[in-house]
């Protein structure tokens, strides 16, 4: 498995603004997953983007993937207080081997009312 | 998607005792994993729970401290043995369906505080 690294580590914006966070990884991937974690809770799966997709939308979320740069970004539009959470990207599990996901430190997003 | 139930969701434990966390999935899954998240830190993979055989542990984690069972394709347990305050963490179960999307789902976590 490989580690995804999120940037920035912390982000504070006003409610209604857009929030962008980035992820870099080391080796070739078939897909990339983004997760949200509210304080002290489990991880919620947000979106999976495949290597043949450059952009994917889900509600107010937009994820891009640039395999040539080994990077991905998560954009949250029209942010809300409830979006305050930590966000993690996770390079994929192989689907067959005894190998889990590895996580970076995440981006801690704070939405100011 | 898979619905994952973890028990307990939260507990306060005495130093030196052991606690078993249960993970139940609403469907058969190929892989089950256990993670630890220490306060203010990211998630660290403890082990892969293998059905019918011994778990595969990551570096820094051993079976004596974190015994894992996986009797079938929908259930696994993680025991935290001989606990110390350093074991105070959130322990998360996650599952992979092995389907084409390879989406990994997580439970709500079990928040253990060792006193």
Contacts between the chains, C-beta under 8 A, distances in Angstrom:
chain1	res1	chain2	res2	distance
A	1	B	45	7.6
A	30	B	102	7.5
A	31	B	101	7.3
A	31	B	102	6.6
A	33	B	103	6.7
A	33	B	104	6.5
A	35	B	106	7.4
A	40	B	90	6.8
A	40	B	109	7.6
A	40	B	111	6.2
A	41	B	108	6.0
A	41	B	109	6.4
A	42	B	4	8.0
A	42	B	6	7.7
A	42	B	92	5.8
A	42	B	106	4.7
A	42	B	107	5.3
A	42	B	108	4.0
A	42	B	109	4.4
A	43	B	43	7.6
A	43	B	92	7.0
A	43	B	94	7.6
A	43	B	106	3.9
A	44	B	106	7.6
A	45	B	1	7.4
A	45	B	103	6.1
A	45	B	104	7.2
A	45	B	105	5.8
A	45	B	106	7.4
A	48	B	101	5.8
A	48	B	102	7.8
A	48	B	103	5.6
A	88	B	42	7.3
A	88	B	43	7.6
A	90	B	104	7.1
A	92	B	102	5.5
A	93	B	31	7.3
A	93	B	96	5.6
A	93	B	102	5.9
A	93	B	104	6.0
A	94	B	102	7.9
A	95	B	30	7.8
A	95	B	96	7.0
A	95	B	98	5.6
A	95	B	102	4.6
A	96	B	98	7.2
A	98	B	31	7.6
A	98	B	48	4.4
A	98	B	50	6.8
A	98	B	56	4.3
A	99	B	48	7.2
A	100	B	31	7.8
A	100	B	33	4.2
A	100	B	35	7.4
A	100	B	45	4.4
A	100	B	48	6.1
A	100	B	94	7.1
A	100	B	104	7.7
A	101	B	33	7.8
A	101	B	45	7.3
A	101	B	94	7.6
A	101	B	104	5.7
A	102	B	45	6.5
A	103	B	42	4.7
A	103	B	43	4.5
A	103	B	44	8.0
A	104	B	42	6.1
A	105	B	41	7.7
A	105	B	42	5.0
A	106	B	42	6.0
